[in-house]
Amino acid sequence: MRSGFTTGSCAAAAAKAATYMLLFGTEKKTIQITTPKGPVYEPEILEIERKQDVVSCAVKKDAGDDPDATNGALVYAEVSIINRTEEGDITVTIDGGLGVGRVTKPGLDQPVGNAAINHVPREMITNEVTQVLESADFHGEVQVIISIPEGVEIAKNTFNPRLGIEGGISVLGTSGVVEPMSMQAILDTIKVELRQHRAFGYSCAAVSPGNYGVDYMKETYDYDLDKSVKCSNFIGDTIDMAAELGFECMLLTGNMGKLVKVAGGIMNTHSREGDCRMEIMTAAALQCGVSRETCLKILDCVMTDEAIRLIEEEGKKDEVMNCLLEKIMYYLNKRAAGRMEIECIVYSSKYGELAKSKGAEKWLTLLVQDQAQQI
């Protein structure tokens, strides 16, 4: 399947091309940037508008074979000279224009008030623009405004408004490259990994949604989370496959931000399938006697760590986390349907371990011993 490039890569390429045309006066039909992951991106430059101190151009988003909602959208960059000096530092300021959302709630990648252009795309834009400024021996400040006009409509079909991003979409990407997401390919990969672990004689399947929290698990339990089977969002399917392969137990370790959805019976935790994290946390908090005022605040939270902080302030953190774990275990065991034992550890990068099931530590000890055998 064909890979594509992120909105962050498109924004960085458009910004670099606009800066080049602004300072050198030569029209650019293509431009090259190097993505954080390594591949070179060389898109066509479109919609060029040139004025004395301002140049705007666009790059068309190509998501490859990934079903990305932004595929085909034009990502614009307008670069203008704020001030020019004979010598001194180079400053690149970045903001969002039409179709780029603005952060209205705390807990996201950018602070409240900023354009929803995440830190890696910001670094990419800054680096690429700075390269051109340095080659032109420019000193002073330039401003880059990223716009995605179609983002206004695209955002209506995302969770952005709920998360606290208003007016458009986010400019995202950590690697600069969009890897095509085939559901079946992911499920096939999970099954291959599980089968491999079973072939090595392991009776417990170590499973985690991803490597989020790898440092915590290493420091706390000397457990290398990287060696667990990555189930991504497919927790229910992974339970089914582990049971079919004959595992006696599955130990699921994960961050509360992902596993809290399981407490609501959601076995595919992708945001497209549903995002009721705060409703689930609010229900558990209310059940454990957290005040109505705090429960209302939890409903407005963006991140689970923020909700945990509010619950902790009322002295109810352990009680609420154990309540959520009980619900998580109910739905995990319901899916397993007696075919194997399931244990779970829930943690947070900020608060550490939040809750763990009774048999989790026993299986974790065995898994740590098994990690001496490289798979």
Protein Blocks (a to p, Z undefined) as FASTA:
>chain_A
ZZdddfklmmmmmmmmmmmmmmnopacfbdcdddfklpacddddehiacdfkbccddddd
dehjaccfkgoiacddddddfbdcfbdcddddddddehiacdfbghiabdghiacddfkl
mmmmmmmmmmmmmmnopacddddddddfklmmmmmmmcklmnopahiacdedjklpacdd
dfklmmmmmmmmmmmmmmnopabdcddfblghklmmmmmnopafklpccekjmlmlmmmm
mmmnopabdcddddfklmmmmmnopabfcfkloccklmmmmmmmmmnopafklmmmmmmp
mbfklmmmmmmmnopmmmmmmmmmmmmmmmmmmmnnomaccddddddfklopabdcfklm
mmmmmmmmmmmpcZZ
